[in-house]
Amino acid sequence: MTDITDAYKFQEGQEEERLALETALMYGAKKALSTEGVIKSRSDVDMNFEVENAVLGKDLKLTVTFQNSSPNRYTVSAYLSGNVTFYTGVSKVEFKNESFRVVLEPLSYKKEEVWIRAGEYMGQLLEQASLHFFVTARVNETKDVLAKQKSVVLTVPKVVIKVRGTPEVGSDMVVTVEFTNPLQETLQNVWIHLDGPGVIRPKRKLFREIRPNSTVQWEEVCRPWVPGPRKLIASMTSDSLRHVYGELNLEIRRRPSM
């Protein structure tokens, strides 16, 4: 049984390499990874994919759709690759690879779902990075090769700012800063900074740790001294998650004249 399993894995690995090599030979191995679109479309089979729930620290669902527009029955061998891409366009190490096979009946379509777990990509992320997915497929009966790629910018959580009290010069207001840890790991050494020119002096607070899916709150009392449009700005930084921001616009009224 072990020999059969090993042989299957070897054959599967060869298939992945063959698909990647065919695509590289047809369209150039140095094609920019930041582009998006179907690389080959002259086929009875069309392929597309979408990435849902692209939130930092959460699992992602990638749905690949195959459409067979012919009266023929086809089998499709597909390979999915996921990489972290920095804002410079440089791609980091591959964090996801998965092969799958789809049977397409005549004039039909089929969807294949692939889950990307947060633990697979979070350890590879740095600041200003996005996820890049590349799906390559071969229609076995016609030898047509299809490929599509997409870059996904993860939605970053925000620091939430709320105020209570009268937004008026000389009147006390309570500013509440709130942050929820979206990751599946505990955040360590979390600094939250708060500032608002004309409303509150720069403040900061340290939270030694924030557990997964836990929320922390911090309140400060302030007394605005400049009327007009003002803005409160909060930022969060920690050992493993940085550059998380939040802001709140205010209209500070003048103090009524006696």
N, C-alpha and C positions, 0 to 999 in steps of 0.2 A: 504493500500500500504506500509505503514511504517513497519507493522508487517512482511509482506512478504520479504521486503528488509533486515530487521534485521535477519530473519530466514536464508536467503541466505548467509549473511555475517557470521553467526554463523556456517553454514554448511561448508562454504569455509575455515574458520579458523580451523575447525575440520579436514578437508582434509589436510591442511598444516601440522598440528601437526602429523597426522597419517603417512604422507610420511616421515617426519623427524624421527619419532620414528621407523618406519620399517627399514629405512636405518641404524640407530644407532644400532638396535638389530642385524641386519644381519652382520654388518662390524665393530662394536665397536664405541661407541660414542667418544672415545679418539683418534681416528685415526688422524695422523698428517695432519694439514690443508695445509702444504706446498707441499704435493704430488700432482701428476696430473695423471689422467687417468680414463678410464671407470671402474667403480667398479663392474658392472655386465654386461656380454656380451652374455650369453646364452639365447637369446630371438629372436623372429621374428622381433622385432623392435630394431633398433640401434639408439643411440642418440649421438650427438656431438655439441659443441658450440664454437664460436670464438668471440673474443672481438676486435673491430676495433677502430681506432682513439684514442688510449690510450695516450692522451696528457693531462698533468696537467692543470686543469682549464677549460677543454673542455668537452662537452657532449660525452658519449661513447655509441656506438651501440653494443649490444650483440645479436648475431644471433644463435638461437638454431635450429639444423636440425634433423629431425626424418626420418628414412628410414625404410619402411616396406618391408621386403623381402619375405613375404608370400602372398598366394592368399586370405587371410582373411581381412576383414575390422575391424580396431581397433579404439578405442578412448583412448586417453592418457591424464591423469591429471598430470600437471607439476607444480613445485614450484621452484622459483629462490630466492636465498638468496645472499646478498652482504655484506661483512665485510671488515673493515680496518685491515690489518695484519702488525705488526711491524717486523723489521729485526730479532728479537729474536724468531719469530714464534708465539708470543702472539697475539690473535685476540681481537679486540675491539668490541664495540657495533655494532649490525647490522644496516646498513644504508639503505638497500634496501630489500624488499620482495614483490614478485608478483606471483600470481597464474594464470595459463592459461590452456585451454583445447584444444586439437588438435584432429581432425578426420583424420585418415590415410586410404585412399583407398588402395585396393590390389596392391602390387608391385609398390608403389609410395613413394614419399618423400614430406615433407612439411617443410617450414622454418617459424619460429616465431621470430620476431624482438622485442627486449626490449631495450628501451632507458634509459640510466643512466644519469641523469642530473647532471651537475657539482655541483649544489647547494646541492645535496643529499650527496655527499661524502667530499666536501672540508672542511666543518666544523668539520669533524672527523679526518682529516689528521694531522699528525705530521711529524717530520723529519724521513727520512729513512723508510717510510711506503709504502705498496703496497695494492692493492685491491684484495680481494679473493672472487671468485664467486663459488657458489655451486648450481647445478641444479639437482633436484630429480624428477623422473617421474614414474608413474605407468601405465602399460597397463591394463586397467580395465577388459578386457575380460579374460586375462590370469593371472592377479595379479602379473605379473613380475614387479620388481622394478629396475629401471635404475638410475644411478647417475654418475655425472662427476663434477670435480672441477678444477679450474685453478686460479693461482695467476698472476696478471698483474702488472708489474712495469711501472708506469707512466713516459712518456717521459717528462723530465723537460726542460723548456726553457733555452736558453743560453744567456750570455752576448756576444755581437758581438764587436770585435775589428778590426779596420781598420787603416791603416797608409798612409800618403801622404808624398812625399819627397824622398830624396836620402838616402838609408840605409847605411850610411857611417860615420865613426868616425869623430866627429867635425862638421857634417852637421845637420842643423835643420830638424826635421821631425814633422809632426802633427799626433798625435794619437787621434782617435775618438772612444769613447766607446758608445755603443748603446744598449738599452734594451727596449723590448716591454712587457707590462703587459698582460699576457695571461688570467688572471682571470676575472670573472664577478663582481669583486668588486674593489674598489679603494685601492691601496697600500699606506700605511702611513709610514712616517719616513724611507725613502729608502736611504740607504747608498751604494754607489758604490766605491769600492777600486780598485786602479790600481797600478801595480808594474812591474818592468822589470829590473833585475840586469844588470848593465852595459849599460842600455838604458835610463831608467828614474827613478827618485827617487820616493819612495812611495807617492802616492797621494790618496785623497778621496774627495767625493762630496756628499752633502746631497740634496735629493729631498723630499720636504715635503709630496708630494703625486703624484701618477701616476694613472690616471683614467683607467678604463677597456679598453683594446685594444689600449691604447695610447703608443707612443714611445718617449723616452727621449734620448738626445744626450749630450755628454760632450767631449770637445776637450782640449788637452794639447799639448804644444810644448815641444819637448825634443831634446837633442843633445847627441847621443850615445858616450861613451868614451871607450868601450871595443869592439874590433873586434871579429868576429867569430859567431858561432851559438848562438843566444839569444832568449829569450822568453818573451812575454808580457802576464801578467796574470791579469784578472779582476774578481771581485766577487761582488755579490749583496746580501744584506740582508735587511729585512723590518720587520714590526710587524707581518705580516701574511705569508710571504714567505721568506725562508732563504736558504742559501747554493746553490746559483745559480752562475755558473762559466762560464768563457770563456777564451780562450788563443789563441795566435798567434805566430807562429815561424818566426824568422827573421834571415837573414844572413847579419851581419854588416861587410861591407868592410873596409879595412884599408885606411887611408887617402893616396892618391898618393904622392910619394916623389917628391920634386921639382927638 
